[in-house]
Amino acid sequence: MTAVLLAAMLAAAAAGCAVPGRPRVLLRRRMRLTSLPSQPRTRRWGLLAAAVAALAMTFVADRPHLMVLGLVGLAVTAAVVRLARRGRARKAQKARRSTAIDLCDALVAELRAGAPPVNALREAIAEWPELRTLGAVVGVGGDVPLALRSLAQQSGAGPLAHIAAGWEVAHRSGAGLADVLDRLSVSLRDDEDVRLEVDSALGPPRATAKLLAVLPAFGAVLGMGLGADPIGVLLGSMFGALCLAAGATLAIAGLFWVERIAATAEV
């Protein structure tokens, strides 16, 4: 009975935390007297998961091994989601870096063709919709280096800051912008080649870590094929649930350890 009450209290607390503000704040928002940003989506989903987990405890209070299995499931799901987000962020970072380097090459080509710097930049960014903010700044005659540095704050867009520096150097010194950006492009291409070599070298360790993480599942299937019942042991007793929790913890720790080493090498 105590476990049931505790689960109900946890569920109520999680549901209360999921409310985006105090009643007075909510009333002001309804009356449009103030506008407040909503909570991050990850926090809302985390609170929802906590509420669901707390309610689930009311049904498994008399079978503690099911609680352990539920926690293992939540931990594995959270780890998979986080690793997937890191992978998407890494791909987006590479795409931004590639776009910035291509923009430098396109600028050099337009300048070599005789276009003025502003017109060359306008023509160069026409191929990349993600640079439409920069196009708006160019269209109104704004500060191009400042806009480039603002975009360079995004992860992977660092080469844009180098382009901004080259733009300023050419503007202040009177040097040809095409020559400055040409040398910059060569340097950026060399750095990108090094990054691609590092990324290709880190591919096998990442793949090996993922394979080792899922290998115990193939072992369980193999055991079932030999006539054993590993799934029943893991899911049907506290000892099996603890073994599953220990194995999942080691597998998740190994994946994040490899990702941390790889991220350090990529810097």
C-alpha positions in Angstrom: 0.0 0.0 0.0 2.9 2.3 0.8 4.4 1.7 -2.7 1.0 2.5 -4.3 0.7 5.8 -2.4 4.3 6.7 -3.2 3.7 6.0 -6.9 0.6 8.1 -6.9 2.5 11.0 -5.2 5.3 10.8 -7.8 2.8 10.8 -10.6 1.0 13.8 -9.2 4.3 15.7 -8.7 5.4 14.9 -12.3 2.1 16.0 -13.7 2.3 19.2 -11.6 5.8 20.0 -12.9 4.6 19.5 -16.4 2.3 22.5 -16.1 4.1 25.3 -18.0 3.7 27.9 -15.2 1.9 29.1 -12.1 -1.8 29.9 -12.3 -1.2 33.7 -12.3 1.3 33.3 -15.2 -1.1 31.1 -17.1 -3.9 33.7 -16.6 -1.7 36.4 -17.9 -0.7 34.3 -20.9 -4.4 33.6 -21.6 -5.1 37.3 -21.4 -2.1 38.0 -23.6 -0.6 40.4 -21.1 2.7 38.7 -21.4 4.4 36.1 -23.6 6.6 33.5 -22.0 8.6 30.8 -23.8 7.4 27.3 -23.4 9.4 24.6 -21.7 11.8 22.7 -23.9 10.3 19.6 -25.5 12.9 17.3 -24.0 11.9 18.4 -20.5 8.2 17.9 -21.2 8.8 14.4 -22.6 11.0 13.6 -19.6 8.3 14.7 -17.1 5.7 12.7 -19.1 7.9 9.6 -18.9 8.4 10.1 -15.2 4.6 10.3 -14.7 4.1 7.1 -16.7 6.8 5.3 -14.8 5.3 6.4 -11.5 1.9 5.2 -12.5 3.3 1.9 -13.7 4.8 1.3 -10.2 1.3 0.9 -8.9 0.8 -2.2 -11.0 4.2 -3.8 -10.3 4.6 -3.0 -6.6 4.3 -6.7 -5.7 6.8 -7.8 -8.4 10.0 -5.8 -7.9 11.9 -7.4 -10.7 9.4 -5.7 -13.1 10.4 -2.4 -11.7 14.0 -3.1 -12.5 13.1 -4.2 -16.0 11.1 -1.0 -16.5 14.1 1.1 -15.4 16.3 -0.8 -17.7 13.9 -0.1 -20.6 13.8 3.6 -19.8 17.6 3.8 -19.6 18.2 2.0 -22.8 15.6 4.1 -24.6 17.1 7.3 -23.3 20.6 6.2 -24.3 19.4 5.4 -27.8 17.6 8.7 -28.2 20.6 10.6 -27.0 23.1 8.8 -29.2 20.8 9.3 -32.2 20.6 13.1 -31.4 24.4 13.2 -31.2 24.6 11.5 -34.6 22.2 14.0 -36.2 24.1 16.9 -34.6 27.3 15.6 -36.0 25.9 15.3 -39.5 24.4 18.8 -39.3 27.8 20.1 -38.2 29.5 18.5 -41.1 26.9 19.9 -43.5 27.4 23.4 -42.2 31.2 23.2 -42.5 30.9 21.8 -46.1 28.4 24.6 -47.0 30.8 27.3 -45.6 33.8 25.9 -47.6 31.7 25.7 -50.7 30.6 29.3 -50.2 34.2 30.4 -50.1 34.9 28.5 -53.3 31.8 30.0 -55.0 32.9 33.5 -53.9 36.3 33.1 -55.4 34.8 31.9 -58.7 32.4 34.9 -58.8 35.1 37.4 -57.9 37.4 35.9 -60.6 34.7 36.4 -63.1 34.7 40.1 -62.3 31.7 40.6 -60.1 31.9 43.1 -57.2 32.2 41.6 -53.7 28.5 42.3 -52.7 27.1 40.9 -56.0 29.5 38.0 -55.8 28.2 37.1 -52.4 24.6 37.5 -53.5 25.1 35.1 -56.4 27.1 32.7 -54.3 24.6 32.3 -51.5 21.7 31.8 -53.9 22.4 28.0 -54.0 22.0 27.5 -50.2 18.7 28.2 -48.6 20.2 27.9 -45.1 22.1 31.2 -45.8 19.0 33.2 -46.5 19.7 35.3 -43.4 22.9 36.4 -44.9 21.1 37.1 -48.2 18.7 39.4 -46.4 21.7 41.4 -44.9 23.3 41.7 -48.3 20.0 42.9 -49.8 19.6 45.8 -47.4 23.3 46.7 -47.5 24.1 45.6 -43.9 27.3 44.6 -42.3 28.5 41.5 -44.1 31.3 40.5 -41.8 29.0 40.9 -38.7 26.4 38.7 -40.4 29.0 36.1 -41.3 30.3 36.0 -37.7 26.7 35.6 -36.4 26.2 32.6 -38.6 29.6 31.2 -37.7 28.4 30.8 -34.1 26.5 27.7 -35.2 28.3 24.4 -34.7 30.4 23.5 -37.7 30.0 27.0 -39.4 33.4 28.2 -38.1 34.8 28.8 -41.7 32.3 31.6 -42.1 34.2 33.6 -39.4 37.4 33.2 -41.5 35.5 34.5 -44.6 34.4 37.5 -42.5 38.0 38.1 -41.4 39.2 37.9 -45.0 36.4 40.3 -46.1 37.5 42.8 -43.5 41.2 42.5 -44.4 40.6 43.0 -48.1 38.3 46.0 -47.3 40.8 47.7 -45.0 44.0 47.0 -46.8 42.7 47.3 -50.4 44.0 43.8 -51.3 42.1 41.8 -53.8 39.3 39.8 -52.0 39.6 37.0 -54.6 43.3 36.4 -53.7 42.5 36.5 -49.9 39.6 34.1 -50.2 41.5 31.8 -52.6 44.3 31.3 -50.1 41.7 30.8 -47.4 39.8 28.2 -49.5 43.0 26.2 -49.9 43.6 26.3 -46.1 40.0 25.3 -45.4 40.2 22.4 -47.9 43.4 21.1 -46.3 41.8 21.2 -42.8 38.7 19.5 -44.2 40.8 16.7 -45.7 42.3 16.1 -42.3 38.9 16.0 -40.6 37.6 13.5 -43.2 40.6 11.2 -42.5 40.0 11.4 -38.8 36.3 10.7 -39.4 37.0 7.7 -41.6 39.4 6.4 -39.0 36.8 6.7 -36.2 34.1 4.9 -38.2 35.3 1.3 -37.4 35.6 1.9 -33.6 32.1 3.4 -33.5 30.7 0.5 -35.5 32.5 -2.0 -33.3 31.1 -0.4 -30.1 27.6 -0.6 -31.5 28.1 -4.3 -32.5 29.4 -5.2 -29.1 26.4 -3.4 -27.5 23.9 -5.6 -29.3 25.9 -8.8 -29.4 24.4 -10.1 -26.1 21.0 -10.1 -27.8 22.3 -12.5 -30.4 23.8 -14.6 -27.7 20.3 -14.9 -26.1 18.8 -15.9 -29.4 21.6 -18.5 -29.8 20.9 -19.8 -26.3 17.2 -20.2 -27.2 18.2 -22.1 -30.3 20.3 -24.5 -28.1 17.3 -25.3 -25.9 18.0 -22.9 -23.0 15.6 -20.2 -21.8 17.8 -17.1 -21.3 14.8 -14.7 -22.0 12.8 -16.4 -19.3 15.6 -16.1 -16.8 16.3 -12.5 -17.5 12.6 -11.4 -17.5 11.2 -13.8 -14.9 13.3 -13.3 -11.8 15.0 -10.6 -9.8 18.4 -12.3 -10.4 17.9 -12.2 -14.2 16.6 -8.6 -14.0 19.7 -7.5 -12.1 22.0 -9.3 -14.6 20.1 -7.6 -17.4 20.5 -4.2 -15.7 24.3 -4.8 -15.2 24.8 -5.8 -18.8 22.7 -2.9 -20.1 24.7 -0.5 -17.9 28.0 -1.8 -19.2 26.9 -1.7 -22.8 25.6 1.9 -22.5 28.7 3.0 -20.7 30.9 1.5 -23.4 28.9 3.3 -26.2 29.2 6.7 -24.5 32.9 6.1 -23.7 33.7 5.4 -27.3 31.7 8.5 -28.4 33.6 10.6 -25.9 36.9 9.4 -27.2 35.8 10.0 -30.8 34.5 13.4 -30.0 37.8 14.3 -28.4 39.7 13.1 -31.5 37.4 15.1 -33.8 38.1 18.5 -32.1 
